[in-house]
């Protein structure tokens, strides 16, 4: 995979093979969110771009931003990550 930076947040282009099956997609997004949060908080509105894949590779995943948000919401409900609304902007973080 390829590491990039978007608005100061390190990003990763996941291989297209990880993006072809819904469960594999969710697992790849889940793993990438955890990996990114190990480096620090991510603003809520930048999460989808931080986990981004190249546009050509995104085609198999319809509604990319909503897919990333659904994975993040599941992670929140499982207490794997937290949403800190006291930060400005609101950020995702690992639980302390």
N, C-alpha and C positions, 0 to 999 in steps of 0.2 A: 504494500500500500504506500501511498504518497502522503507526506506530512506537509501541510500548508498553514498559513496564518490568515485569518479573516478577522478584521477589527481587533487585532491583538490576541485573539483566541486561536490556539493551535488546532488545526483540523486534520482530518484524515480522509483520503479518498479510498473507500472500501472497494475491493475487487468486485466486478460485475457478477461473478459466480456466487457471491454472498447475497446478491440482491434479487435472485430469481424466484425464491420460494418465500412465502409470507413468514413462516416460522423462522427460517434462516435469516430473513431480513430483520425480524424483531430481535433475534439473538445477537446479530451483528450490531444493531443499534444499541441494545442494552450493554453489551461489552464496551462499545466505544464511549458511551456516556460515562460509565464507571472509570474508564481509562482517563478521559478528559478531566473528570472531577478530582482525580488524584492530584492533578496539577493545580487545582484551585477552583473557585466558583465560576459559573458560567451564567451570564445574564439570560433570563428566561427568553427574551425575544431573539437571542442569538443561538439558541440550542440547535435548531435545525441546520443552520449554516455551519456550526461548529462540527457537526457530525456528517457534514456534506460529502456527497460523492460528486464526481464530475457529471455535468449535464448529460453526456452521452450514456453514462452508466446508470443514470437515474430513471431512464425510461421504464424499466420493469417495475418500478415502485410508483404506483399512482398516489397522488396526494402526499408527497414526501413530507412536508411540514406536519400534516395531520398524523402521519404514521409515527414520526419521531415524538410528537406530543402524546400520542396514545401510549407509547412505550414508557415515556417519562411519567405519565399519570399512573401506570401500573407499578412502576418502581416507587413512586411516592406512596401508593396504597400499601406496598409491601415494606415500607420504611427503609428501603435501600438508599434513598436520597431524600433530601428535604428541600422545600421551597422557602427561601428566606425573604419575606415581604418587607422586612425592616431595612434591607439593602435598597439603595437607589442606583441603578434599577434593580428590580426583583431578580434574585439569582437562585440557581440550583446549586446545591452543595451536598457533600457527603455528610451523614449524621456525625455529630461530634461525640 
